[in-house]
Amino acid sequence: MGGPASFSDDMLKRVHARYEISREDFDEVARLLRETLTEFGVEHDDIETVMFAIEARSPVIISG
């Protein structure tokens, strides 16, 4: 799948704006991501790192 990708906050905001993502929508996707990572046996610390990174970007993804 390639290496890590890097996206600026401006790019994330622009790409997600048209979807009018609400806090509830964001939280549901985050919950599903956590559940999926857990089901696939990803280590707890790694899941927490991913979830922290996702939550840190919520202000630029949530717009609805």
N, C-alpha and C positions, 0 to 999 in steps of 0.2 A: 504494500500500500504506500510505500514511500516513507520519507522521513517526516519529522515534525514540521508542521506548517505554522506560520506566524501571521496573524492578522491584526491590523491596527484597530483601535476603538472606532475611528471614523469609518473604516471599511465595514466593521461589524454592524454599526448603526445604520449605515446606508443599505446594506443587504437585507437586514431584518425589518426595516421601517414599514415596508409595504404589507407586511403580515400582521401588523397591529397586535403584537404578542402581549397578552396581559400577564400579570403576576401569576394568576392561576394557571395559565397555559405554560408559562416558564417552569413553575414548580412541578407540574405534571410531567413534563419532559425530563426534568432533573430526577424526579422519582423513578421514572422508567429507566433512565440511564443507570442510576445506582442499583436498581433491581437487576438489570441485565449484567452489569459488571460483577455483581455478587454471584449470580447464577453461573457465570463463566469462570468462577474461582479466582478472580482478581484479588490480590492481597488487600486487606482492609486499609492499610496505610496508603496504598496507591489509589484506592477509591477515594479516600479523603482528599488526597492531593488533586485529583480530577475535579471533585465536587467543589473544592475551594476555588479552583480556577474558573469553573463555570459560574459560580455565584458571584465572583468578583466582576464578571462581565455583564451581570444582569442589568445594570443601569443603562447600558448601551443597546441591549437586546429588547428589553421591555419598552413598549411604546403605547400599548393599548389600554 
